[in-house]
C-alpha cells in the first residue's frame, strides 16, 4: 500500500513539473525566447528530480532541488518580459 508521502511526491512530479512549468515552456516557445525555454526546461527537470528525492526520503536534496526549480522558473518568466 502506498503511503501519503509517496502520493504527495507523485503529485509534485505531475502537477508542478508537467502542468505549471509546461505552460511556461509553451509561453517561451510562443514568444521565441530560447534562453527562457532552456531555463524553464531546467526548472522542470529540477522539479521532476525533487519528486524522486521526496520518494527516497532525502529532505536536503528535495529542499535544494525545489529551490532550484522555483529560481529557474522565476528567471524564465522574467526573460519573457526583458
Long-range contacts (C-beta under 8 A, 24 or more apart in sequence): 5-54, 5-55, 5-57, 6-55, 8-54, 9-51, 9-52, 9-54, 9-55, 10-51, 10-55, 12-47, 12-50, 12-51, 12-54, 13-47, 13-48, 13-51, 13-52, 16-47, 16-69, 17-44, 17-47, 17-48, 17-51, 17-69, 18-44, 20-73, 21-47, 21-69, 21-73, 24-73, 24-76, 24-77, 27-80, 28-76, 28-79, 28-80, 31-80, 33-79, 33-80, 35-79, 36-76, 36-77, 36-79, 36-80, 37-76, 39-72, 39-73, 39-75, 39-76, 39-79, 40-72, 40-73, 40-76, 42-72, 43-68, 43-69, 43-70, 43-71, 43-72, 43-73, 43-76, 44-69, 46-72
